Amino acid sequence: MYSPARDRAKDRVNALVMGFRFTERQARFLLTVLQHSGVFMGRHYAAFAGITHGQKVHDFLERLLAARFATAFRVGRTGRTRLFHVHHKPLYAAIGEPENRNRKPVPLGRAIERMMLLDAVLAEREFLWLGTERDKYAHFVCFLRGALQNDELPRLVFRKHPTDQTVRYFPDKLPIGIDPETERHVFVFLAADGSPMDFRQFLLRHAELLRALRSWTIRVLLPRERASLRDTYEAAVYDQLARPLPLSYRADLLASFQRRRDTRPPGQLGMGPPTPGVRMPSRPALTALHRRWLEVGDTVVTQVTSSILRDSLQSGRGTVECVVLSHAYAHLSSLAGTS
């Protein structure tokens, strides 16, 4: 499978090796951090390199600090654990991402979430992982060979007024993995919230892309304290994607959305009574669909009349995985200071 992201990764590793005199192993690790998290701990480098947390890890970390490529924060109750934030702008510029948001400081809670994503990426090193908006866009344009138009890709539309809008493609700061042997695409979502409404929005943003792929997996990462939500998130996938809206209800739903937007206070979502034997979308599914409709317009309602995603889930071409993270993070919740 060819992907421009693979060639870019090689060029970026070379840029870090030649420009900063890192070893190839160090450069590959740093590239992973720069693209997916901006933060890491010593154990991440040890696991990536396949070595013990000894002198080589220590030397690498101290070099990052001495060169002011990164800052270390002591976390946890004892302050013995260090979290490293790589913020040096020339490093990001070397990989073509000088304004990447991973470079900017974030609250500890968000930093921990980013490390959860880094753990997910490092767990399957054989995958090609897409981390940046540009890499995702370039990959899918190449992989799908023009099968989707730009307005069918995951996107957010920001409007100042009807003639002035900004479109961000692949706005979710979440990794997408590709198995090089099967070409199955794995869409990662971190369940940082107890409610799956943001997850439903994520599904709707990616729905047209999923329809265009031969095989795909939605992988929900659950922190240990949210392990009990496994069934809730799995059910949300089937509720949002595997219940196509009957085409005969499209006009009624659009009219309901229009009324809700135009009335003050907003009107209720609703359609006429369902036809006997017809499975209608649930209330949370309609709420998520309405929010997406406010962003992109009527096409999203037409898209959810398709049965392609339901068929993919039934056939196994589309799958859902809820993975409880193996590492604990709760002990990092208190920030002790910097070093």
Number of C-alpha atoms within 10 A of each C-alpha: 10 10 17 15 20 16 10 14 19 11 14 21 24 20 19 23 17 13 12 13 12 17 14 14 14 18 20 21 17 22 20 21 24 25 24 23 27 27 27 24 16 17 13 19 23 16 14 16 16 9 13 12 15 10 10 14 17 12 11 14 19 14 12 17 17 10 10 12 17 21 20 21 20 19 20 19 13 12 15 11 17 21 24 23 26 26 21 17 15 15 22 23 14 18 19 14 18 14 11 17 15 22 22 13 14 15 8 16 15 13 19 20 18 23 21 22 21 22 19 20 23 18 12 12 11 13 19 20 25 24 23 21 19 14 20 20 18 14 18 18 18 14 16 12 9 10 14 15 8 13 13 18 20 20 18 18 12 13 12 8 7 6 6 8 10 10 13 13 19 20 14 16 18 20 24 21 24 20 16 13 9 10 17 18 22 22 20 21 22 20 21 16 12 12 12 20 16 15 21 23 19 18 22 25 23 17 21 20 18 22 19 15 18 13 18 25 21 20 19 21 23 23 22 15 12 15 15 13 19 17 10 13 24 18 13 19 21 15 19 25 24 20 21 21 22 18 13 10 17 17 13 14 19 20 15 18 25 17 16 17 15 10 10 8 8 12 14 12 17 16 15 9 7 11 11 6 6 10 12 17 19 12 12 15 20 18 17 20 21 24 14 20 18 14 15 16 13 15 11 20 22 16 17 24 16 18 16 19 23 18 14 20 19 13 10 12 15 22 17 19 15 21 16 17 19 12 10 11 17 13 11 20 13 15 18 17 12 13 10
